[in-house]
Amino acid sequence: MRALTYHGSHDVRVDNVPDPIIQEPDDIILRVTATAICGSDLHLYRGKIPQVKHGDVFGHEFMGVVEEVGPAVTAVSRGDRVIVPFVIACGSCFFCEMNLHAACETTNPGRGAILNKKQIPSGAALFGYSHLYGGLPGGQAELVRVPKANTGPFRIPDALNDEQVLFLTDILPTGYQAVINASVGRGSRVAIYGAGPVGLMAAACARMLGAEQIFMVDQHAYRLAYAQRTYGVIPINFDEIDDPAEAIIEQTPGHRGVDAAIDAVGFEAKGSTTETILTALKLEASSGVALRQCIAAVRRGGTVSVPGVYAGFIHGFLFGDAFDKGLTFKMGQTHVHPLLPDLLEHIQKGDLNPEIIISHRLNLSDAAEGYRLFDKAEDDCRKVILRP
C-alpha cells in the first residue's frame, strides 16, 4: 500500500509499504477514505518530537470503511463507515472508566513525553505520533490497523459526507474540550492564542456556546481575516502589536481581562531571542511565550486552557502571577471518545460546520506538498485533507 513516511526533518515521502494485518483479536483493518494533516503533525515534520524513526507512517486524523475484523470485534462490522479517534484507548482500565481516555494505562508501553520517571504507567498510545506514544503506524495511508476496535471506531451516518465528520477524529473534539475546560458559556470573554485548525475549532465552539467576545492572536494575517469573517473574532496580529495581552485587556470591561484564555499554539510558539538560544542549546524544551500571554490576558479567578502540545521544561512560567491571580489551569490530550455523540449531534443540527476550514484537498500522492504548504503557511493554507 501507499503511505506517507518520515525520512528526516522536512523530508516526508509517499512510499510503498507492507499492508497492515490483524495482530490482536480486537483489531480491525480500515480502508482510509479521507485523512488530514494536523498542526501537531508539523512538530514531527520539523523534527521537534523525539523517537520518530525513519519510515514511520504519520497521520492521526483519518476515517474510512472497515475492511477486515478480528475475531473478538463486536462493535463494528466489515463495511461500516467510521471515524477513528486519534487516542487509542482500551475502554475498561481505571482511567477509561472515568472517561479519561487519553490517560488509558494499557495501550502505550512507553512513558509518553513525561520526564518524571516516577510516573508509571504512561498515557494512551496515539496513531502515527512517534515511539513516545506507542509507535503505531498512522492513517496517512491507504490502509491502517486499528487496535481496540470495540472502543475506538465510531460509526457515521450515511447522510453526512467525509468532510463533515473527518475532524471528529481530533481537532473538533480538541477545540471543544478546550472551551469546555475554559468554562466558556453565554456571555463569556475568551482569548484564543493560535489561529491554526485547533484554534479555529475552538473559536467555532466558543461561538456556538454563546461567547460574547472572542479575541484571536496569530501572526498570519490571512488566518486572522478568515477567523474574523467566519467566527466574528477580534483579530490581533502579534507581529504588529508588541503585547497582545495588553491589547486584549484594554478591550474588556474594567480592563480586567478575559474570563479564559486558550493556548492553541503550544511549544513551538514564536518566542524571544533568549528562548530561541536556550532551545538551540537544549537548555529549554519549549517556548513559553503563548502560555505567558495567556496568564497575562486572563482576569483574576479565570482559567487557562491548554490544548497546544508541550514537551519538557520551559523557563519564565510566571507561576507567581498565576498564584496571585488565582488562576485555574486545565490541559492535556483530548478525551475524544465521550465527546463524539454530542459533537455529531451538533454537526447534524448544523450548529457546527467543521469542514469549512478546509483550504486544500490533495491526493495522498501529493502529501509532501501538503506538508510543505501547511508548514510554510503558503497559498493561504488553513487545513489540508488527503484522499488515498
N, C-alpha and C positions, 0 to 999 in steps of 0.2 A: 504494500500500500504506500501511498504518498503521505509524508508528514513533514512538518516544519521542525527542523533540528538545529541545535546550537553548535557552532564551530568556533566560538570565541567572541570577545566583546565586539558588538556591532556587526557580527557575522552570523546570520541565520540563513538556512537554505532549505528548500523543499527537496527531500531525498526519498528514495525508495527504501523502506524499512520492513522488517517482517510483520505480518499481520498478527494482531494480538490473539491470544487464545484464552479459553476458560481455565483459570488456575485454582479457584476455590468454588465450592458448591453454590455459593450465593453470588457469583459473578454473572454479569451479562456482557455481551459484545454489542456495542452500539454502532450503527452506521450513521456517521455525522452528516447532518443536512445543513447546519449553519454553526459557525463558531466566530469568535471575535478576538480582537487584540485589546487587552486590558491595560490600563495605565500602570498597574503593578507588573505587567509583563516587561515594561520598559526597564525596570530595575534589573531584571535578568539580562535583557538585551544589552544593557550598558556594562554588564559585568560587575554590578554592585552587590549581588547576592552570592554568598559563598556556597560551595558544594554544588555548583552547576557543572555538569560534566559534558564533554564532547559527545555529541549525538543525542543528548536529552531532547525529548519532544515537549514543546511548550503547549500552553493553552489550558485555561481553566473555565472558560465561558463557552459552553457548547451544548448542543441538543441534537436529537436525531431519532432514528427508528430502531427499536430493539431487533437485532439480527439473530442473536443466539442467547439462550438462557441456561444457567447452571441448574443442576438437579434440585437444589434447595430453594430456588427462586419461586416465590408465590405471589409477590406484589405486582409484577408486570409479566407480560407475555410477549412472545415474538410478534412483531408487527405494531406494538404500541409505540406511540409518538410521545417522547418525554423530553423534559429539560433535566439537567443533572447539576445539583448544587456543587459549587467548587470545593466545599468542605466535605471530606469523606468521613462519615460518622456511622457508628455501629447501631445506634438507636436503643441500646439496652444497658450501657455502662452507667456509672454513678452520675456523670455529667449529662449524658444524653437524656437520662430520666428527668433531669431538671430543665430540659430544653436548652441546654448549653452545648449544642452540637459541635461548635468549634473547639471545645475543650475535650472532645472524645478521647478517652485514655487507652483505646485499643488499636487504633488504625495506624499510628505513626511510631515505628520502632526507635526513632531518633529522639532528640530533645528540642526540636524547633530552633528558634533563634535565641533561646534563653541562655543567659550567661551564668546564672546562679545554679551551680551544679547540684545543689540540694533539691532542686525542683524536679521530681520524677513522679509520674510519667510526663511525657510531653503532651501538647495539644494534638488536635486532629491532623491527619495527613491531608494534603491538598493535591489536586491534579496539576501536573506539569509545573511544579514550583520548587525545584531543587531537591537535593537529598537531605536538606534540613527538614523537609516536610514529606518524607516518605519515598521520594524518588520515583513516583509513579508517572508513566507517560501521560501527557496531556491530550487535549482534544483538538488541537490544530492539525488534524489528520483525517483520513478517510474513515478509519475505524478506531475505536478506543475500548479498552477493557474497563468496565465499571464495577468495582467491588462493592460489597454491602448493598446489593441491589434491592433488598427488601426494605431499605431505609431511604436511600438517596433519590433515585429517579422519580419524577413527578409527572403524572400524565397531563397532557394538554388537550383541550377541546379542539376538534377539527375546525371549528368556526374561526379560530384565531390562527393567523399565519406565523411563520417562524420569527419574523422580525418583531412582532408584537410581544413575544414571550421570551425571546433569547436572553434578555438581560435579567430575567428572574434567576439566572444561574449565579449572578454575582452583583453587578453594580446597582441594580434596583434595590434588592434587599439590603445592600451595604449602605446606600444612601438613606433608605427608610430607617434602618436601625440607628443610623447616626442622628436623625432628627428625633426619633423616639427617645434615644439616650439623652438628647438635649432637652427633653420635655417641651418640645415645640408644639404649640397649640394655637387656638384662636387668639389673636392679638399679640402674639409673640414677636419679639425683635431678635433677629439672628444674623450672625455674620458667618459666611462660608468662605474659608480660605481655599482657593483652588477651583478653577472652572473647567477641570477635566471631566471625564464621564461620571465619576462618583459625585463630584461637586454639583454637576448638573442634575443628577438624580436626587441629590439632597435638596436642591432648590425646588424641583418638581414636587417632592413630598412635603416640604415645608409649606409651599403654596397650597397644596391640597388640604393640609391640616389647618389652614387659616392664619398663617403668619402675617403680621401686619407690615413688617419691614424685613426685607432680606437684602443684606449687603453681600456683595461678592467681590473677592480680591483675587486678582490674577495679573500676569504680566503680558498676556496675549490679548490685544485689543479685539480681535475677531471673536474670541471666545466670550469676552465680556459683552460685546454687542449682541451676540446670539442670546446669552442668558438674560439680558435686559429686554430684548424683544420677545422672548418666549415665556419667561417666568416673572417678568416685572422686577428684576433685581435692581439694586442701586450699585452700579459698577464702580470699582476702584482699581485703577491700574498702578501697581506698586513700583513700576518703572517711572511713573510720572509723579507720584506722591511719596514724600520722604517717610512718612509714618502713617500707614493705612489705619492703624488702631485709633490714632488721634482723630483722623478724618471721620471715622465711624462714630466715635464718642460725641463729637460735635453735632452730629445729626440725630442724637437720641434725646428724649425728654430729660431735662435737668442735667444733661451731659453725664448721665450715669453709666452709659454703656449698654450693650445689648444683653438680653436675657441669657443668651447662649452663643457660643462660638464653636464652629465645626472645622477641624483641621483635616481637610481632604487632600492635603499635599503630601505630608509625611517626610521621610528622612532625606529626600533629595531636593528639599526646598532650596531656592537660590539664596545662599547665606552670605555672610560678610566675608571680607578678605581673610580675617582671622580664622573663621570656620573653615574656609577653603584650605588654608595652610595646615590647620590641625588635622583635617581629614586626609590630606595628602601625606602627612607624617604618621597617619594611623594612630593619632592621639585622640581622635574623636571618630565615632562611627556614624553619627547622624547630624544633620543640620537642625538646630533648634529654633530657627527664625520663625517659622509658622506657629509653632507652639507658644513662643514668647508673645507673638502678636495676639494670639487667642486669649492668653492670660490678661494682656493689657486691655483688650477691647471689651471684655465681658464685665458686667456690673457686679457689685458685691452680692454674694449669695447666688451667683449664676453658675452655669455649667459649661465645661469644656468637653466636647465630644470629639474623639479622635478615631476616625475610620482609616486615616492615612497610615501606611506601613512605616514602622520604626524598627530598627535593629541596633542593639548595642547601646552605647552610652552617649550622652550629649552634655555639653557644658552650658552654663547660663540658663538653667531651667527656671530661675526666679521662683523658687519654692516659697520663699518668704512672702512674695507678692500674693501668691495663691492662698497661703495661710491667712494673711491679713484680710483678704477679700472674702474668705470663707467659701472658696470655690469647690465645686464637685467635679471630679474627672470620671468620665466613662469612656472605655476604649476597647479595642481588640478586634480579632477576626469576627466575621459575621456569623451568627447562628441562623443560617439560611432556612433550614427546614421548617420551623414553626411559623415563619413569616409568609410562606408561599400561598396558603389558602386566601388570606386577606388580600395580598397583593394581586393575585389572579382575579379576584372579585373586582378590585379597583380597575384593572385593565378591562375586564368585561363590561363594566359600567361606563367606561370612558373617562373615569377620574384621572387615570394615568395613561399617557401615550409614550412609553419609553423609547419607541423606535424613531421618534422624530429627531433624536440627536445624531442619527447615523449620517455621516457625510460621505463615506466611501464604501462601495461594495465591490469586492475583488474576488477573483478565483483563488483558491488555495495556492495555485502555482505562482501567484504574484504576491505571496505573503511577505517576502523580504522587502518588497517595495512598500507594502503597507506599513511595516515596522519603520522603515526609513521616513515615510511621510509623517507618521504619528510622532516619532522621536524628534524630528526637526520642526514640527508644527507647520508644515508646508501645505499649500493648497487649502487653507482654512480647514485643516483636518481636525475633526472632533472625535469621531468614533469610526473604526474600520471593522466591517464584518467580512468574513471569508466563506466562500462556498466550495466544498470539495468537488 
